[in-house]
C-alpha cells in the first residue's frame, strides 16, 4: 500500500482498497505489481485526471481483470506445495470450472476429501480460486487446466462418472435443471459411457439430458439443447424402447425438433425412421409425422408431403379425392359460403374449444397440407379449408381453425 500510495502521490487511506486488489492479483511480487499497474494504465482503468489533478480508478473494473501470466505461473508452481486434501478438492473443482455452494454441499459427503468446502476456502486464500457470492471459480483458465492435468488420464473418466452419478441421484434433481445439466456435462466428458455406467445410471442421466435439453430450448440455446438430446440418445441403448418407451420417444422427437430448428438435419431422417419403427401405435407416431412433414418441406419435397399427409388424414377418418375437378371444388365452396352467410364475429368468438384429440390432430394435418399442398395440388386447398371450417363449427375452435379461416378468405378471392 505504501508503494502504491507513494507512486500515485496519494494518502495511504485512499489507496488501501486498490492496494488490496493489486496484491491479490500479483501475490505481492514487485515485478508483477509494476506489470499489472502498467496494464491498468494502458487499459485506462487507472488514469490521471488533469481536472482533479490526481489519479482516478475503478476498483470493480480492475478487480475483474485476469491475473498476469507471471502470477499464474507462480501459482501453478504453488499448486504442488498445497496440502493433499486441498489438491484433491481442486481436482474436483477443475472438472466444473466454476462450482457453487449448493453443488459443493451435494458433493461434500467425504467421498473426495473430509471437508470439501473448507479445502476450497483454503485454495481461495492461496489465490488459486476466487469467490463471487456462492460461486467458486479459478483465478485463471491456466490454473484450472494445470489442476485438471494433475488428474491421471486413466482416473479422469471414473471421476467424471462419480460426480455425475452423485448429482443425478440427488433428491431434488427432478426439480433442478441446473443439476441435470451439470451431471450431463460431466458424463459428456467421458468417451466410453457404455462401459463405465450401469444400465440404471444411463437411464437416470438420459432423463437428466432430456430435462437439460428442454430447458436450453426455452432459453433459445438450441445448439446446446441439441447436444443434450444427442447425449441422451447415446446413453440409452436399442433395447430401451422396450423398457423406457416414452423416454426414448421423447428424446428422439426433441432431437428432431431442435435439429430442424438449427438447420442441421443430417440425423433427422434416421431418427424419424427409428421412431416409426418403434412406435407402438399410430397416435404415438403423429408428432413424428408432423416433424417429417416439416423435414420434407425443408427439402422442397412437396409431392411426398401431399401423399404422406393424405394417408395420415385417411387413417384419421378424413378421405379426400386425389383428383379434384373444378366443378366439385366450386360446389363445396358454395356450400361453405351458404353455411357462413349469417355467421358474425361474435358467433366465431363464442365457439367452444375443440377437445377431441383425434379431431385436433386432423385439424393440425389439414393445416399443414394447406401450407404446402398448393405447390402440387392447388384444387385440394379449397376442400381442406372448407372441411376445417365445418369441423370448427361442428366440433369447436382450435389454433388451426385460424389457418382454415385465413386460407378460405384467400381461396374465395381466387375461385
PLY file of the C-alpha trace (Angstrom):
ply
format ascii 1.0
element vertex 415
property float x
property float y
property float z
element edge 414
property int vertex1
property int vertex2
end_header
0.00 0.00 0.00
2.85 2.39 0.86
4.48 1.80 -2.51
1.28 2.43 -4.48
0.38 5.48 -2.37
3.88 6.88 -2.95
3.77 6.26 -6.72
0.29 7.80 -7.05
1.12 10.70 -4.69
-1.94 9.99 -2.57
-2.55 9.33 1.15
-2.41 5.66 2.08
-6.05 5.66 3.23
-7.09 6.49 -0.36
-5.20 3.60 -1.93
-5.86 0.85 0.62
-8.58 -0.97 -1.36
-6.67 -0.62 -4.64
-3.56 -1.99 -2.96
-5.55 -4.99 -1.71
-6.73 -5.77 -5.25
-3.24 -5.38 -6.71
-1.74 -7.61 -4.00
-4.36 -10.28 -4.70
-3.67 -10.16 -8.44
0.15 -10.12 -8.15
0.77 -12.01 -4.87
2.94 -9.06 -3.77
5.72 -9.67 -6.30
7.20 -6.19 -7.13
7.89 -7.14 -10.76
4.30 -8.32 -11.26
2.95 -5.24 -9.47
4.69 -2.94 -11.96
3.46 -5.08 -14.88
-0.11 -5.10 -13.58
-0.17 -1.33 -12.94
1.17 -0.69 -16.45
-1.65 -2.83 -17.83
-4.31 -0.92 -15.86
-2.92 2.42 -17.11
-2.85 1.18 -20.73
-6.42 -0.02 -20.34
-7.41 3.36 -18.86
-8.63 1.66 -15.69
-6.11 3.81 -13.82
-5.61 7.29 -15.26
-4.56 10.77 -14.24
-7.25 13.44 -14.20
-5.99 16.88 -15.21
-9.18 18.41 -13.84
-8.85 16.99 -10.32
-5.05 16.75 -10.58
-4.90 13.24 -9.14
-5.04 9.59 -10.17
-8.53 8.03 -10.51
-9.51 4.38 -10.92
-12.46 1.98 -10.96
-11.85 -0.71 -8.37
-14.60 -3.01 -9.69
-13.21 -2.97 -13.24
-9.66 -3.58 -12.01
-10.82 -6.42 -9.76
-12.33 -8.40 -12.63
-9.16 -8.28 -14.75
-7.34 -11.56 -15.29
-4.10 -12.20 -13.44
-0.84 -11.64 -15.26
0.81 -14.70 -16.85
3.73 -14.44 -14.42
1.44 -14.66 -11.40
-0.38 -17.61 -12.97
2.94 -19.42 -13.44
3.83 -18.65 -9.83
0.53 -20.03 -8.56
0.79 -23.07 -10.83
4.11 -23.97 -9.21
2.49 -23.37 -5.85
-0.19 -25.98 -6.58
2.23 -28.82 -5.91
3.05 -27.39 -2.48
-0.56 -27.26 -1.23
-1.88 -29.82 1.30
-3.11 -33.01 -0.34
-6.77 -32.50 0.64
-6.71 -29.03 -0.97
-5.23 -30.50 -4.16
-7.92 -33.22 -4.23
-10.64 -30.59 -3.71
-9.19 -28.51 -6.54
-9.21 -31.56 -8.82
-12.96 -31.84 -8.21
-13.43 -28.12 -8.87
-11.36 -28.34 -12.07
-13.93 -30.77 -13.52
-16.52 -27.96 -13.36
-14.51 -24.78 -13.93
-16.78 -22.94 -11.55
-18.82 -24.52 -8.79
-21.47 -23.10 -6.48
-22.13 -23.80 -2.82
-25.22 -25.96 -3.49
-23.18 -28.31 -5.67
-20.36 -28.33 -3.10
-22.80 -29.36 -0.38
-24.07 -32.25 -2.52
-20.51 -33.44 -3.16
-19.30 -32.78 0.41
-20.01 -36.27 1.75
-16.43 -37.29 2.46
-16.05 -39.22 -0.81
-13.38 -36.85 -2.12
-11.90 -35.06 0.92
-13.08 -34.88 4.55
-14.27 -31.26 4.18
-14.61 -30.11 0.57
-15.81 -26.58 1.27
-13.08 -25.91 3.83
-10.43 -27.15 1.39
-11.77 -24.84 -1.33
-11.75 -21.94 1.14
-8.04 -22.64 1.76
-7.42 -22.65 -2.00
-9.14 -19.27 -2.21
-6.84 -17.86 0.49
-3.87 -19.06 -1.56
-5.17 -17.21 -4.63
-5.92 -20.33 -6.69
-9.67 -19.72 -6.53
-11.79 -16.60 -6.43
-15.25 -16.37 -4.93
-18.16 -14.26 -6.18
-21.22 -14.75 -4.00
-21.87 -18.50 -3.77
-19.62 -19.37 -6.74
-16.01 -20.54 -6.61
-14.01 -20.10 -9.83
-10.36 -20.48 -10.78
-8.42 -17.23 -10.86
-7.21 -18.06 -14.38
-8.01 -20.65 -17.04
-4.40 -21.86 -16.91
-4.82 -22.71 -13.23
-7.87 -24.83 -13.99
-6.02 -26.56 -16.81
-2.96 -27.18 -14.64
-5.09 -28.58 -11.83
-7.04 -30.83 -14.22
-3.76 -32.14 -15.63
-2.83 -33.33 -12.13
-5.56 -35.99 -12.50
-4.03 -39.12 -14.09
-5.60 -39.76 -17.51
-6.95 -43.19 -16.52
-8.66 -41.66 -13.46
-10.50 -38.86 -15.25
-13.44 -40.84 -16.64
-14.14 -42.58 -13.28
-14.03 -39.18 -11.55
-16.46 -37.61 -14.02
-18.73 -40.64 -13.67
-18.64 -40.40 -9.88
-19.50 -36.69 -9.97
-22.31 -37.25 -12.49
-23.93 -40.09 -10.55
-23.82 -38.18 -7.25
-25.53 -35.19 -8.86
-28.12 -37.17 -10.80
-29.06 -39.19 -7.71
-29.64 -36.07 -5.57
-33.08 -35.96 -4.00
-34.07 -32.67 -5.68
-32.58 -33.36 -9.13
-36.08 -33.69 -10.63
-36.76 -30.07 -9.68
-33.32 -28.68 -10.57
-32.47 -28.26 -14.24
-29.04 -26.89 -13.29
-28.17 -30.15 -11.52
-29.33 -32.13 -14.55
-27.13 -30.02 -16.81
-24.11 -30.34 -14.50
-24.48 -34.12 -14.35
-24.81 -34.45 -18.13
-21.87 -32.12 -18.71
-19.73 -34.40 -16.55
-20.71 -37.59 -18.32
-20.29 -35.87 -21.69
-16.57 -35.61 -20.89
-16.35 -39.42 -20.89
-15.90 -41.30 -24.16
-16.88 -44.86 -23.25
-20.10 -44.31 -21.27
-21.46 -47.77 -22.16
-18.55 -49.38 -20.30
-18.37 -47.18 -17.22
-22.11 -46.70 -16.50
-24.64 -49.20 -15.26
-27.99 -49.51 -17.12
-29.81 -47.62 -14.33
-27.22 -44.82 -14.34
-27.63 -44.47 -18.10
-31.40 -44.12 -17.73
-31.09 -41.52 -14.95
-28.62 -39.49 -16.98
-30.74 -39.82 -20.13
-33.67 -38.31 -18.21
-31.37 -35.53 -16.98
-30.28 -34.92 -20.60
-33.91 -34.58 -21.66
-34.65 -32.08 -18.87
-31.48 -30.06 -19.58
-32.24 -30.02 -23.31
-35.79 -28.78 -22.80
-34.54 -26.01 -20.52
-31.95 -24.97 -23.09
-34.67 -24.78 -25.75
-36.80 -22.46 -23.58
-33.69 -20.27 -23.26
-33.27 -20.36 -27.08
-29.92 -22.17 -26.69
-30.74 -24.59 -29.49
-27.23 -25.84 -30.20
-26.75 -26.63 -26.52
-30.13 -28.36 -26.43
-29.18 -30.43 -29.47
-26.05 -31.55 -27.65
-28.01 -32.63 -24.59
-30.52 -34.64 -26.64
-27.67 -36.31 -28.54
-26.09 -37.32 -25.22
-29.42 -38.70 -24.04
-29.79 -40.81 -27.17
-26.20 -42.01 -26.82
-26.88 -43.04 -23.23
-29.90 -45.22 -23.97
-29.41 -48.44 -25.89
-31.59 -50.07 -28.56
-33.50 -52.15 -26.02
-34.54 -49.00 -24.16
-37.55 -48.75 -26.48
-38.93 -51.83 -24.70
-38.25 -50.74 -21.12
-38.09 -46.93 -21.45
-40.52 -46.36 -24.29
-41.76 -42.84 -23.55
-38.28 -41.58 -22.61
-36.89 -42.89 -25.90
-39.79 -41.47 -27.88
-39.47 -38.01 -26.36
-35.68 -37.88 -26.72
-35.88 -38.74 -30.41
-38.75 -36.30 -31.03
-36.98 -33.43 -29.26
-33.74 -34.21 -31.08
-35.51 -33.97 -34.45
-37.33 -30.78 -33.40
-34.18 -28.91 -32.40
-32.22 -30.23 -35.41
-34.87 -28.78 -37.73
-34.75 -25.52 -35.77
-30.99 -25.05 -36.24
-31.00 -26.46 -39.78
-28.67 -29.39 -39.06
-30.68 -32.26 -40.48
-28.06 -34.94 -41.15
-29.52 -37.26 -38.47
-33.19 -36.30 -38.88
-34.15 -38.96 -41.41
-32.61 -41.86 -39.45
-34.14 -40.69 -36.16
-37.59 -40.34 -37.71
-37.22 -43.88 -39.12
-36.31 -45.10 -35.63
-39.49 -43.54 -34.22
-41.69 -45.02 -36.95
-40.10 -48.44 -36.43
-40.56 -48.46 -32.65
-43.80 -46.50 -32.15
-46.39 -48.75 -30.56
-49.39 -47.08 -32.15
-50.38 -44.75 -34.97
-51.19 -41.99 -32.45
-47.74 -42.27 -30.81
-46.11 -41.53 -34.16
-48.27 -38.49 -35.02
-45.82 -35.92 -33.62
-43.05 -37.57 -35.63
-45.22 -37.38 -38.76
-45.66 -33.64 -38.22
-41.88 -33.32 -37.91
-41.43 -35.47 -41.01
-43.68 -33.08 -42.95
-41.53 -30.13 -41.88
-38.38 -32.05 -42.80
-39.73 -32.82 -46.29
-40.75 -29.16 -46.68
-37.21 -28.05 -45.85
-36.08 -30.09 -48.86
-38.95 -28.89 -51.10
-40.32 -32.45 -51.42
-43.92 -31.22 -51.68
-45.22 -34.19 -53.63
-44.19 -36.55 -50.82
-45.79 -34.21 -48.27
-49.12 -34.38 -50.11
-49.06 -38.18 -50.39
-47.95 -38.80 -46.80
-50.37 -36.27 -45.27
-53.34 -37.59 -47.26
-52.51 -41.09 -45.97
-52.42 -39.80 -42.37
-55.73 -37.97 -42.83
-57.26 -41.09 -44.31
-56.25 -43.06 -41.20
-57.75 -40.28 -39.05
-61.05 -40.67 -40.94
-60.81 -37.80 -43.43
-60.65 -39.00 -47.03
-60.02 -36.53 -49.83
-60.16 -37.41 -53.55
-56.80 -37.43 -55.28
-58.23 -35.81 -58.42
-60.19 -32.68 -57.61
-62.18 -31.27 -60.51
-63.04 -27.60 -60.58
-66.79 -28.26 -60.60
-66.57 -30.29 -57.38
-64.39 -27.63 -55.72
-66.88 -24.90 -56.71
-69.82 -26.89 -55.27
-68.03 -27.38 -51.93
-67.10 -23.68 -51.76
-70.66 -22.59 -52.49
-71.99 -24.88 -49.75
-69.46 -23.45 -47.26
-70.33 -19.84 -48.24
-74.00 -20.62 -47.66
-73.18 -22.01 -44.20
-71.21 -18.88 -43.31
-73.84 -16.48 -44.67
-75.25 -15.44 -41.28
-72.08 -16.02 -39.21
-70.85 -12.95 -37.32
-67.63 -12.19 -35.49
-69.46 -12.79 -32.22
-70.55 -16.23 -33.43
-66.91 -17.23 -34.02
-65.76 -15.82 -30.67
-68.45 -17.80 -28.83
-67.46 -21.14 -30.35
-66.44 -23.73 -27.71
-62.86 -25.08 -27.75
-62.22 -28.29 -29.65
-61.29 -31.03 -27.17
-61.28 -34.30 -29.09
-57.60 -35.28 -29.53
-58.18 -37.09 -32.81
-60.03 -34.14 -34.33
-57.31 -31.77 -33.11
-54.73 -33.91 -34.88
-56.89 -33.96 -38.00
-57.03 -30.16 -37.99
-53.25 -29.99 -37.49
-52.51 -32.17 -40.53
-55.06 -30.36 -42.71
-53.39 -27.09 -41.68
-50.00 -28.48 -42.71
-51.31 -29.68 -46.05
-52.90 -26.28 -46.74
-49.47 -24.67 -46.29
-47.70 -26.98 -48.72
-50.44 -28.52 -50.89
-50.83 -25.56 -53.22
-47.44 -26.43 -54.76
-48.69 -29.77 -56.12
-52.48 -29.88 -55.66
-53.94 -26.36 -55.74
-57.52 -27.62 -56.07
-57.09 -29.60 -52.86
-56.57 -26.46 -50.75
-60.20 -25.20 -51.00
-61.52 -28.61 -49.97
-59.22 -28.66 -46.94
-60.25 -25.11 -45.94
-63.94 -25.94 -46.19
-63.52 -29.12 -44.17
-61.61 -27.23 -41.46
-64.37 -24.59 -41.29
-67.07 -27.28 -41.00
-65.17 -29.06 -38.23
-64.63 -25.76 -36.40
-68.36 -25.03 -36.31
-69.32 -28.65 -35.59
-66.63 -29.65 -33.06
-65.16 -26.43 -31.66
-62.47 -23.84 -32.26
-58.71 -24.55 -32.15
-55.47 -22.86 -33.22
-55.59 -24.46 -36.66
-59.08 -23.01 -37.20
-57.30 -19.67 -37.74
-55.34 -21.16 -40.66
-58.54 -22.53 -42.14
-60.32 -19.17 -41.95
-57.31 -17.25 -43.31
-56.77 -19.58 -46.27
-60.51 -19.67 -47.02
-60.54 -15.89 -47.48
-57.63 -16.27 -49.91
-59.38 -19.12 -51.77
-62.64 -17.14 -52.16
-60.71 -14.41 -53.97
-59.26 -16.98 -56.39
-62.41 -19.01 -57.15
0 1
1 2
2 3
3 4
4 5
5 6
6 7
7 8
8 9
9 10
10 11
11 12
12 13
13 14
14 15
15 16
16 17
17 18
18 19
19 20
20 21
21 22
22 23
23 24
24 25
25 26
26 27
27 28
28 29
29 30
30 31
31 32
32 33
33 34
34 35
35 36
36 37
37 38
38 39
39 40
40 41
41 42
42 43
43 44
44 45
45 46
46 47
47 48
48 49
49 50
50 51
51 52
52 53
53 54
54 55
55 56
56 57
57 58
58 59
59 60
60 61
61 62
62 63
63 64
64 65
65 66
66 67
67 68
68 69
69 70
70 71
71 72
72 73
73 74
74 75
75 76
76 77
77 78
78 79
79 80
80 81
81 82
82 83
83 84
84 85
85 86
86 87
87 88
88 89
89 90
90 91
91 92
92 93
93 94
94 95
95 96
96 97
97 98
98 99
99 100
100 101
101 102
102 103
103 104
104 105
105 106
106 107
107 108
108 109
109 110
110 111
111 112
112 113
113 114
114 115
115 116
116 117
117 118
118 119
119 120
120 121
121 122
122 123
123 124
124 125
125 126
126 127
127 128
128 129
129 130
130 131
131 132
132 133
133 134
134 135
135 136
136 137
137 138
138 139
139 140
140 141
141 142
142 143
143 144
144 145
145 146
146 147
147 148
148 149
149 150
150 151
151 152
152 153
153 154
154 155
155 156
156 157
157 158
158 159
159 160
160 161
161 162
162 163
163 164
164 165
165 166
166 167
167 168
168 169
169 170
170 171
171 172
172 173
173 174
174 175
175 176
176 177
177 178
178 179
179 180
180 181
181 182
182 183
183 184
184 185
185 186
186 187
187 188
188 189
189 190
190 191
191 192
192 193
193 194
194 195
195 196
196 197
197 198
198 199
199 200
200 201
201 202
202 203
203 204
204 205
205 206
206 207
207 208
208 209
209 210
210 211
211 212
212 213
213 214
214 215
215 216
216 217
217 218
218 219
219 220
220 221
221 222
222 223
223 224
224 225
225 226
226 227
227 228
228 229
229 230
230 231
231 232
232 233
233 234
234 235
235 236
236 237
237 238
238 239
239 240
240 241
241 242
242 243
243 244
244 245
245 246
246 247
247 248
248 249
249 250
250 251
251 252
252 253
253 254
254 255
255 256
256 257
257 258
258 259
259 260
260 261
261 262
262 263
263 264
264 265
265 266
266 267
267 268
268 269
269 270
270 271
271 272
272 273
273 274
274 275
275 276
276 277
277 278
278 279
279 280
280 281
281 282
282 283
283 284
284 285
285 286
286 287
287 288
288 289
289 290
290 291
291 292
292 293
293 294
294 295
295 296
296 297
297 298
298 299
299 300
300 301
301 302
302 303
303 304
304 305
305 306
306 307
307 308
308 309
309 310
310 311
311 312
312 313
313 314
314 315
315 316
316 317
317 318
318 319
319 320
320 321
321 322
322 323
323 324
324 325
325 326
326 327
327 328
328 329
329 330
330 331
331 332
332 333
333 334
334 335
335 336
336 337
337 338
338 339
339 340
340 341
341 342
342 343
343 344
344 345
345 346
346 347
347 348
348 349
349 350
350 351
351 352
352 353
353 354
354 355
355 356
356 357
357 358
358 359
359 360
360 361
361 362
362 363
363 364
364 365
365 366
366 367
367 368
368 369
369 370
370 371
371 372
372 373
373 374
374 375
375 376
376 377
377 378
378 379
379 380
380 381
381 382
382 383
383 384
384 385
385 386
386 387
387 388
388 389
389 390
390 391
391 392
392 393
393 394
394 395
395 396
396 397
397 398
398 399
399 400
400 401
401 402
402 403
403 404
404 405
405 406
406 407
407 408
408 409
409 410
410 411
411 412
412 413
413 414
